[in-house]
Amino acid sequence: MKNISRLFANNRAWAEEMTRQDPDFFRRLARQQSPQYLWIGCSDSRVPANQIVGLPPGEMFVHRNVANVVVHSDLNCLSTIQYAIEVLRVGHIVVCGHYGCGGVLAALRNERSGLIDNWLRHVQDVGRKNRAELDQLETQPRRHDRLCELNVLEQVLNVSQTTIVREAWLKGHALAVHGWIYNLDDGLLRDLGLSVASERELETALYPKPR
Ligand code: CO
């Protein structure tokens, strides 16, 4: 029981510290949240959304699941996206993956772990779509890194193709979807260079012109 009671002690200390720094902090936040960002990230305990971008409570709406997957029919994720856009009116959605993702590795290795295999099937689909590129990489760690990146890029497109995001663009709501990746080794984020902020940009991202 010691380990779990430690959390309450930590919580009391944290709440006291926050109040000491800003006596009105909790009263203000309790009245309303007005985050500008929706973060869609991995559940991995080493990738705590607010902490790595230095944002306090109230400034980022967060959805996390194993391997940061956005499935077209996942009501949980879709509801989060809808609420973030239509009620909170966020202007940015960040899909953030991370190198060293265990979910992505399990998908790459075609491991059997039970129920979760069905979820990771979506990541395997990303691998299959990009098989030619992945096969050119010589080592498994490089394929793993690349699949972590490709998975983020795919999920950016999935977010952008939701009826919710397209509806927002149609209504002239300024909204951009970004793909980032986090490096566990140095704590740094990298922008993967795919940002989609309109129907036209989505079209270009989905169907790039052959070079
Ligand atoms: Co992960």
Residues whose N, C-alpha, C, O or C-beta is under 5 A from the ligand:
A	BS01	CO	C42 D44 A67 C101 G102 G103
